[in-house]
Amino acid sequence: CFINNNVYQEIAKSDLEKIEDNVIEYVTYEELFNAIEVFENNLDKALLLMIRSGIKGEKFNELSNLKKNDIVGNKVILQNREVILNSKVQNVVDKAKNELGYRMNVKQSEEEGKRIAYSYYRYNSESEYFWRNRPNKFNHNGLDPMKPNAVKTKMNNLISRIENKKISTTSLMVSYVVDKVLEVEKNLGIKLSELQTKSFIENLGVKVSLYTVYSIKNNF
C-alpha cells in the first residue's frame, strides 16, 4: 500500500525498525502524572511533562538550553515557537524552576540495609538554565548548560525508573503531536489526510514519525 505514496516514501528506516516489537503507544497526561510520582525532584517530573507538552528538540537540546527566563507563566518561549503548558504541568514546572538543589538517587549495597538512598547538592544560584548542572570545575561551577551525553544518560535513567512501559521520550512527544492533530481535526470537522498530517507536523516545528502519529490518531 506504500507504492506511489509520496508520504510513505519519505519514511526513514528508523521509523520502521522493530515496529512490532516496540510499538509506540499514546500516553495520557494522567498516566504520566501517575508514573512520575516515583521521582523525588520536581525537575525530574517537569522534564518528562515538558516533553509530553511538545518540548524536546534534537538530542533534547530544547530542554538542555532552556533558560528560566524563557518560561513566563504558562508560556515557554523556544527558538522557533511558543508552547503553552496546561495548569497542572505549569504548577510542576514552577516548582522545579524554584528548587534550590537536587536529590540524587544513589544505589547502595544490600549490606547497608537500604537499596536506594538520596544525596543532595545545591545548584549554583547564578545559573540561568532551567535544567541546572551539578556544580564542578568542568562546567564552570554549574553555570554551563547540560552536555548532550549527560542529557541522554539522565533521560535513560529517568525512564528506567518508571513502571509504565508505554512511557518513553518518543511516546511522550508523539502523544503531544497526536493531541494537536486531533484538536485541529475537531475544530475543522474533518480527518486530516497523510499529506495534511505531514504538513501540520512540519508547521508545529517538531520532529516525530509521521507514520506513528498518523497510525495512532486514526485509532481515536
Disulfide bonds with the S-S distance in Angstrom:
none
